[in-house]
Structure formats: C-alpha cells, structure tokens
Amino acid sequence: MPGKQLHTNVQFWRDEGLPGVEARLSTYRKHAFRTHIHAEYSVGLIEQGSTRFPLGGTMHTAQAGQMVFIHPNEPHACNPDTASGISYRMFYIAPGWLAGATVHGRAPRFVRPVVDDPELYAAWRELHEAYVWGAPLGEKQALLLTCLRELIDRHADSTLQTESDRRADDRQAGDRQAGGAREHQQEFQPLTATSPQAKADSAAIARARKHLAASVGVRVPLDELAQVAGLSRHHFARSFKAATGLPPHCYQLQLALEHAKRLLAGGLPISQAALDAGFADQSHFSRLFRQFTGATPGQYVLNKPCDNWPCETRPCEACPEAAAAL
C-alpha cells in the first residue's frame, strides 16, 4: 500500500521433486541488498510498493502488478522504494528448465526486464501459492510447465523462439526439461567481441570464471586468476569487471554464497555449509549471506508449507500475505 511501511518478511519454499526451482516471498521497507547475481533465472511478481534498480547499464522501475525477469549472472539489486516499501513473490529457476521449455533447447533471452501482463502474472501467482500451501507435486509441476511455456511464448526474444518451435513436440521439450532441471549453473557466456583483442579478453575471462567455478570453497588470489587468464593483474581486473559487472573478489564471494545456498537447501547444517563454502567464521558468513540475499541462513533453510492449506479463504490468519500487512 503506497505510503505504508511494510514489515520485513522473508520465506522460501522448495520441492525436492522439482530440483532447481525455488519460490520466495519477501517484504522490505528499507535497503536490503548489495549488488548480487544468481545462477538461475529470476521471475518476480511485485505485489505492493515499487523498486528502482540498475540492470545492463539502464535504470528500471517495477511497480505493483508488474513482472520482473532477470537473466542468470546479471548483477542487480532490487531494493525497495523507501516511501512505499516493497512486497514481492519471486522464483529462482535453473536455466535447464527454461531451455527445456523451448524446442531448440537453448536458454531464452527476454526482451524487457519489466512487463505488464496481468494474465501471466495471475498464472505465476497461482504457481507461487501452490508452493506456499504445499500443493501436491503433480499440481506444482503442471503449473510450472504451463507458466514456463507462456512466459517464453509471450516475452522471449522472437529470434530464438519461432512459431514453428512452439508447434513442435511437447514431449520432446519435456524430456529435455527433466534432464536439464538439475543444471544450476548457466554456461559461461563470452563477451560480444569484434576485435581480436576483445576476443582474446573474452576467452581469458572465460578461463578465469571456469577456474573459479572449479575452486568454490577456496579463496583464489587475484594473481592466480590473472595468471590463468594470461593477463596482467590490472588488465585482468578491468576486463573481468567489464565482462561480469562485478570485481573478481566480489564475483568469487557470490559463487561461494551460491554454493552455500545449495548446501543449505540440501539439508546441511548452517555451520558446516559455511565451512564447506570457504567461510571460517559463521558470524561473518551469516552477515554476508544476509547482505547479498536479503535473508538470514536460518530463514533460508526454513522450507515449510502452510499448515492450514487448503483453506476456504485466502489470505487466512496464517497466510504470509496477512502477516506482511499487519
């Protein structure tokens, strides 16, 4: 509600039968995030308030009733408008799910990061509620497949998704979807390069990123990364930030936090997940986790559907929407 400060409320839901899909409900009234990335696609539904955020060098505004699409590994920080706060529903979806929803098997690109599409909004909201209320796996899966196809049909880059693609065999697409759902990391995408030097830098940064991905849990010094890339320290640092939107140390931290999230989602205790992700100090880990995810590790591991589902009216007293409005 415009002008009303919203209470912080952060919850997550996952279903082990749908690996690589995570639902989130969050309410904030002040700055909550540092610039960060996700290995997954982010599909958001703004319920109340608004946010203004930079993406790809352009400022974007998303308001209540709009949807937000963010590609994997795109730096962003969707903090609330302090005058209104923000309440939103979010899905983080592994690239394999979206690639599987296309007959060409390639992860799609979306034309605009913020869209008005009430019909699609309602479909994704229904899917989100299925996670919140702990609906049966089959119901969630059917809703997810429908939402993914509609999302791609309506908003993916048409040069990658043609009419003939959309009429192809759904079963073939579904087979790819099941196989790709466990892919939590997007393939490394080189920079758009035209000059020989740009192409060389792109390949160098790709080598460094692969080295970091293979070294999660170990802090890799800048000198080592520059050596892997075959560039000087200063050239490497500049080129890496240009390619990823983040300095090397920040990108490495993001990989460690993403790894910790997967360990936590898999049931590992917070203290062990912190150690395995390369954090010797659990309090330091918890502080960074909150700065980059807007949630504490404890909030992240709590994956509990509503005990009152199905209820006759929504929201009921137990509904997280009702709690956010108090």
FENQUIVEN-V6501 format. One record per residue. N is the residue number from 0. RES is the residue in one small letter. SS is DSSP state (H for helix, E for strand, L for the rest). PHI is phi in whole degrees, 0 to 359 (* if undefined). Layout:
# FENQUIVEN-V6501
n={N;N}
res={RES;RES}
ss={SS;SS}
phi={PHI;PHI}
This chain:
# FENQUIVEN-V6501
n={0;1;2;3;4;5;6;7;8;9;10;11;12;13;14;15;16;17;18;19;20;21;22;23;24;25;26;27;28;29;30;31;32;33;34;35;36;37;38;39;40;41;42;43;44;45;46;47;48;49;50;51;52;53;54;55;56;57;58;59;60;61;62;63;64;65;66;67;68;69;70;71;72;73;74;75;76;77;78;79;80;81;82;83;84;85;86;87;88;89;90;91;92;93;94;95;96;97;98;99;100;101;102;103;104;105;106;107;108;109;110;111;112;113;114;115;116;117;118;119;120;121;122;123;124;125;126;127;128;129;130;131;132;133;134;135;136;137;138;139;140;141;142;143;144;145;146;147;148;149;150;151;152;153;154;155;156;157;158;159;160;161;162;163;164;165;166;167;168;169;170;171;172;173;174;175;176;177;178;179;180;181;182;183;184;185;186;187;188;189;190;191;192;193;194;195;196;197;198;199;200;201;202;203;204;205;206;207;208;209;210;211;212;213;214;215;216;217;218;219;220;221;222;223;224;225;226;227;228;229;230;231;232;233;234;235;236;237;238;239;240;241;242;243;244;245;246;247;248;249;250;251;252;253;254;255;256;257;258;259;260;261;262;263;264;265;266;267;268;269;270;271;272;273;274;275;276;277;278;279;280;281;282;283;284;285;286;287;288;289;290;291;292;293;294;295;296;297;298;299;300;301;302;303;304;305;306;307;308;309;310;311;312;313;314;315;316;317;318;319;320;321;322;323;324;325}
res={m;p;g;k;q;l;h;t;n;v;q;f;w;r;d;e;g;l;p;g;v;e;a;r;l;s;t;y;r;k;h;a;f;r;t;h;i;h;a;e;y;s;v;g;l;i;e;q;g;s;t;r;f;p;l;g;g;t;m;h;t;a;q;a;g;q;m;v;f;i;h;p;n;e;p;h;a;c;n;p;d;t;a;s;g;i;s;y;r;m;f;y;i;a;p;g;w;l;a;g;a;t;v;h;g;r;a;p;r;f;v;r;p;v;v;d;d;p;e;l;y;a;a;w;r;e;l;h;e;a;y;v;w;g;a;p;l;g;e;k;q;a;l;l;l;t;c;l;r;e;l;i;d;r;h;a;d;s;t;l;q;t;e;s;d;r;r;a;d;d;r;q;a;g;d;r;q;a;g;g;a;r;e;h;q;q;e;f;q;p;l;t;a;t;s;p;q;a;k;a;d;s;a;a;i;a;r;a;r;k;h;l;a;a;s;v;g;v;r;v;p;l;d;e;l;a;q;v;a;g;l;s;r;h;h;f;a;r;s;f;k;a;a;t;g;l;p;p;h;c;y;q;l;q;l;a;l;e;h;a;k;r;l;l;a;g;g;l;p;i;s;q;a;a;l;d;a;g;f;a;d;q;s;h;f;s;r;l;f;r;q;f;t;g;a;t;p;g;q;y;v;l;n;k;p;c;d;n;w;p;c;e;t;r;p;c;e;a;c;p;e;a;a;a;a;l}
ss={L;L;L;L;L;L;L;L;E;E;E;E;E;E;L;L;L;L;L;L;E;E;E;E;E;E;E;E;L;L;L;L;L;L;L;E;L;L;L;L;E;E;E;E;E;E;E;E;E;E;E;E;E;E;E;L;L;E;E;E;E;E;E;L;L;L;E;E;E;E;L;L;L;L;L;E;L;L;L;E;L;L;L;L;L;E;E;E;E;E;E;E;E;L;H;H;H;H;H;H;L;L;L;L;L;L;L;L;L;E;L;L;L;E;E;L;L;H;H;H;H;H;H;H;H;H;H;H;H;H;H;H;L;L;L;L;H;H;H;H;H;H;H;H;H;H;H;H;H;H;H;H;H;H;H;E;L;L;L;L;L;L;H;H;H;H;L;L;L;H;H;H;H;H;H;H;H;H;H;H;L;L;L;L;L;L;L;L;L;L;L;L;L;L;L;H;H;H;H;H;H;H;H;H;H;H;H;H;H;H;H;H;H;L;L;L;L;L;L;L;L;H;H;H;H;H;H;H;H;L;L;L;H;H;H;H;H;H;H;H;H;H;H;H;L;L;L;H;H;H;H;H;H;H;H;H;H;H;H;H;H;H;H;H;H;L;L;L;L;H;H;H;H;H;H;H;L;L;L;L;L;H;H;H;H;H;H;H;H;H;H;H;H;L;L;L;H;H;H;H;H;L;L;L;L;L;L;L;L;L;L;L;L;L;L;L;L;L;L;H;H;H;H;H;H;L}
phi={*;305;85;260;284;259;284;295;209;229;220;230;221;222;228;297;283;234;297;85;231;224;253;217;232;222;226;225;241;211;309;232;229;271;302;211;228;234;286;255;289;248;238;244;236;278;269;217;73;202;217;235;215;274;206;62;83;234;276;232;239;235;238;307;93;260;251;235;239;232;285;303;66;265;298;198;203;272;275;285;293;294;283;243;69;208;230;213;254;220;241;249;231;301;306;300;295;287;299;290;276;248;285;276;73;251;299;279;247;258;292;231;281;230;222;257;207;304;293;292;304;296;294;290;294;297;298;298;297;298;289;301;273;70;297;303;305;300;293;296;296;297;296;298;298;294;298;296;296;295;300;291;300;273;227;285;301;294;287;255;227;263;299;295;301;292;266;285;294;295;294;298;296;296;297;294;297;297;287;264;296;274;277;268;245;287;300;294;256;290;296;293;233;242;274;303;293;297;295;295;296;299;295;296;292;299;296;295;295;295;296;295;297;276;240;299;99;235;281;265;295;301;300;294;296;298;293;299;284;77;234;292;303;291;297;297;299;294;293;295;294;296;280;251;84;225;295;305;293;287;297;296;297;299;299;295;291;296;296;299;299;295;294;295;296;278;102;287;301;303;297;287;298;298;295;295;273;99;256;284;250;294;293;296;300;297;294;292;302;291;296;262;249;73;213;275;304;297;294;292;282;288;230;236;289;295;289;269;284;276;250;285;232;232;276;267;297;274;291;299;295;294;297;292;269;290}
